[in-house]
Amino acid sequence: MKKTVLGLSLAAMALSGCMTVDGGASDGVLAKVPEEVLAIADPKQNLGAVRVNPVDGCFEYRHIGPVETTFLPLRSKEGRPICTQKPA
């Protein structure tokens, strides 16, 4: 009995390492990026996966690198970060 439980536990842990963590709807990616943002954003960035950082209010895009996938600040064609206005 102990061997069966141990075997099932090890199998579950091994399979959990194969899961992809892609985020889904909980990662805050916008369904539609505002036209104003698209007009000034550098097109070399992934404009298909953009979100607003809740800490600073700046737009971020999903960068898929050779080792990891992470969100980086969305920048204009001039290299400046694109941010929302803070409420007055």
Rosetta constraint file for C-alpha pairs under 8 A:
AtomPair CA 1 CA 5 HARMONIC 6.38 0.50
AtomPair CA 2 CA 6 HARMONIC 6.01 0.50
AtomPair CA 3 CA 7 HARMONIC 5.88 0.50
AtomPair CA 4 CA 8 HARMONIC 6.10 0.50
AtomPair CA 5 CA 9 HARMONIC 6.08 0.50
AtomPair CA 6 CA 10 HARMONIC 6.16 0.50
AtomPair CA 7 CA 11 HARMONIC 6.13 0.50
AtomPair CA 8 CA 12 HARMONIC 6.13 0.50
AtomPair CA 9 CA 13 HARMONIC 6.28 0.50
AtomPair CA 10 CA 14 HARMONIC 6.09 0.50
AtomPair CA 11 CA 15 HARMONIC 6.13 0.50
AtomPair CA 12 CA 16 HARMONIC 6.09 0.50
AtomPair CA 13 CA 17 HARMONIC 6.66 0.50
AtomPair CA 14 CA 18 HARMONIC 7.28 0.50
AtomPair CA 15 CA 19 HARMONIC 7.12 0.50
AtomPair CA 23 CA 27 HARMONIC 5.18 0.50
AtomPair CA 25 CA 29 HARMONIC 6.94 0.50
AtomPair CA 28 CA 51 HARMONIC 5.70 0.50
AtomPair CA 28 CA 52 HARMONIC 7.46 0.50
AtomPair CA 29 CA 49 HARMONIC 5.83 0.50
AtomPair CA 29 CA 50 HARMONIC 5.33 0.50
AtomPair CA 29 CA 51 HARMONIC 4.50 0.50
AtomPair CA 29 CA 52 HARMONIC 7.82 0.50
AtomPair CA 30 CA 49 HARMONIC 7.09 0.50
AtomPair CA 30 CA 50 HARMONIC 5.80 0.50
AtomPair CA 30 CA 51 HARMONIC 5.38 0.50
AtomPair CA 30 CA 52 HARMONIC 7.97 0.50
AtomPair CA 33 CA 37 HARMONIC 6.86 0.50
AtomPair CA 33 CA 38 HARMONIC 6.87 0.50
AtomPair CA 33 CA 47 HARMONIC 7.78 0.50
AtomPair CA 33 CA 50 HARMONIC 6.89 0.50
AtomPair CA 34 CA 38 HARMONIC 6.49 0.50
AtomPair CA 35 CA 39 HARMONIC 6.13 0.50
AtomPair CA 36 CA 40 HARMONIC 6.70 0.50
AtomPair CA 37 CA 41 HARMONIC 5.87 0.50
AtomPair CA 37 CA 82 HARMONIC 7.51 0.50
AtomPair CA 38 CA 47 HARMONIC 7.58 0.50
AtomPair CA 40 CA 76 HARMONIC 5.33 0.50
AtomPair CA 40 CA 77 HARMONIC 6.37 0.50
AtomPair CA 41 CA 45 HARMONIC 7.91 0.50
AtomPair CA 41 CA 74 HARMONIC 7.03 0.50
AtomPair CA 41 CA 75 HARMONIC 5.85 0.50
AtomPair CA 41 CA 76 HARMONIC 4.26 0.50
AtomPair CA 41 CA 77 HARMONIC 5.79 0.50
AtomPair CA 41 CA 82 HARMONIC 7.70 0.50
AtomPair CA 42 CA 75 HARMONIC 6.23 0.50
AtomPair CA 42 CA 76 HARMONIC 5.10 0.50
AtomPair CA 42 CA 77 HARMONIC 4.40 0.50
AtomPair CA 42 CA 78 HARMONIC 7.96 0.50
AtomPair CA 42 CA 79 HARMONIC 7.92 0.50
AtomPair CA 43 CA 47 HARMONIC 7.27 0.50
AtomPair CA 43 CA 77 HARMONIC 7.85 0.50
AtomPair CA 45 CA 61 HARMONIC 7.06 0.50
AtomPair CA 45 CA 63 HARMONIC 7.68 0.50
AtomPair CA 45 CA 74 HARMONIC 7.41 0.50
AtomPair CA 46 CA 50 HARMONIC 7.61 0.50
AtomPair CA 46 CA 61 HARMONIC 6.01 0.50
AtomPair CA 46 CA 62 HARMONIC 6.29 0.50
AtomPair CA 46 CA 63 HARMONIC 6.76 0.50
AtomPair CA 47 CA 61 HARMONIC 6.61 0.50
AtomPair CA 49 CA 61 HARMONIC 5.67 0.50
AtomPair CA 49 CA 62 HARMONIC 5.56 0.50
AtomPair CA 50 CA 59 HARMONIC 6.68 0.50
AtomPair CA 50 CA 60 HARMONIC 5.58 0.50
AtomPair CA 50 CA 61 HARMONIC 4.44 0.50
AtomPair CA 50 CA 62 HARMONIC 6.54 0.50
AtomPair CA 50 CA 74 HARMONIC 7.99 0.50
AtomPair CA 51 CA 59 HARMONIC 5.64 0.50
AtomPair CA 51 CA 60 HARMONIC 5.38 0.50
AtomPair CA 51 CA 61 HARMONIC 6.49 0.50
AtomPair CA 52 CA 57 HARMONIC 5.79 0.50
AtomPair CA 52 CA 58 HARMONIC 5.56 0.50
AtomPair CA 52 CA 59 HARMONIC 4.42 0.50
AtomPair CA 52 CA 60 HARMONIC 6.03 0.50
AtomPair CA 53 CA 57 HARMONIC 5.14 0.50
AtomPair CA 53 CA 58 HARMONIC 5.46 0.50
AtomPair CA 53 CA 59 HARMONIC 6.09 0.50
AtomPair CA 53 CA 60 HARMONIC 6.58 0.50
AtomPair CA 54 CA 58 HARMONIC 7.87 0.50
AtomPair CA 56 CA 83 HARMONIC 7.91 0.50
AtomPair CA 57 CA 83 HARMONIC 5.73 0.50
AtomPair CA 57 CA 84 HARMONIC 5.48 0.50
AtomPair CA 57 CA 85 HARMONIC 7.57 0.50
AtomPair CA 57 CA 86 HARMONIC 7.50 0.50
AtomPair CA 58 CA 73 HARMONIC 7.10 0.50
AtomPair CA 58 CA 74 HARMONIC 7.65 0.50
AtomPair CA 58 CA 81 HARMONIC 7.07 0.50
AtomPair CA 58 CA 82 HARMONIC 5.81 0.50
AtomPair CA 58 CA 83 HARMONIC 3.75 0.50
AtomPair CA 58 CA 84 HARMONIC 5.89 0.50
AtomPair CA 59 CA 73 HARMONIC 6.11 0.50
AtomPair CA 59 CA 74 HARMONIC 5.37 0.50
AtomPair CA 59 CA 81 HARMONIC 7.65 0.50
AtomPair CA 59 CA 82 HARMONIC 5.83 0.50
AtomPair CA 59 CA 83 HARMONIC 5.69 0.50
AtomPair CA 59 CA 84 HARMONIC 7.57 0.50
AtomPair CA 60 CA 71 HARMONIC 5.77 0.50
AtomPair CA 60 CA 72 HARMONIC 5.22 0.50
AtomPair CA 60 CA 73 HARMONIC 4.32 0.50
AtomPair CA 60 CA 74 HARMONIC 4.66 0.50
AtomPair CA 61 CA 71 HARMONIC 5.30 0.50
AtomPair CA 61 CA 72 HARMONIC 5.52 0.50
AtomPair CA 61 CA 73 HARMONIC 6.36 0.50
AtomPair CA 61 CA 74 HARMONIC 5.59 0.50
AtomPair CA 62 CA 69 HARMONIC 6.93 0.50
AtomPair CA 62 CA 70 HARMONIC 5.75 0.50
AtomPair CA 62 CA 71 HARMONIC 4.46 0.50
AtomPair CA 62 CA 72 HARMONIC 6.48 0.50
AtomPair CA 63 CA 69 HARMONIC 5.69 0.50
AtomPair CA 63 CA 70 HARMONIC 5.43 0.50
AtomPair CA 63 CA 71 HARMONIC 5.76 0.50
AtomPair CA 63 CA 72 HARMONIC 6.51 0.50
AtomPair CA 64 CA 68 HARMONIC 6.42 0.50
AtomPair CA 64 CA 69 HARMONIC 4.39 0.50
AtomPair CA 64 CA 70 HARMONIC 6.63 0.50
AtomPair CA 65 CA 69 HARMONIC 5.74 0.50
AtomPair CA 65 CA 70 HARMONIC 7.94 0.50
AtomPair CA 73 CA 81 HARMONIC 6.25 0.50
AtomPair CA 73 CA 82 HARMONIC 7.70 0.50
AtomPair CA 74 CA 81 HARMONIC 5.79 0.50
AtomPair CA 74 CA 82 HARMONIC 5.95 0.50
AtomPair CA 75 CA 79 HARMONIC 5.24 0.50
AtomPair CA 75 CA 80 HARMONIC 5.15 0.50
AtomPair CA 75 CA 81 HARMONIC 4.33 0.50
AtomPair CA 75 CA 82 HARMONIC 5.60 0.50
AtomPair CA 76 CA 80 HARMONIC 5.27 0.50
AtomPair CA 76 CA 81 HARMONIC 6.26 0.50
AtomPair CA 76 CA 82 HARMONIC 6.38 0.50
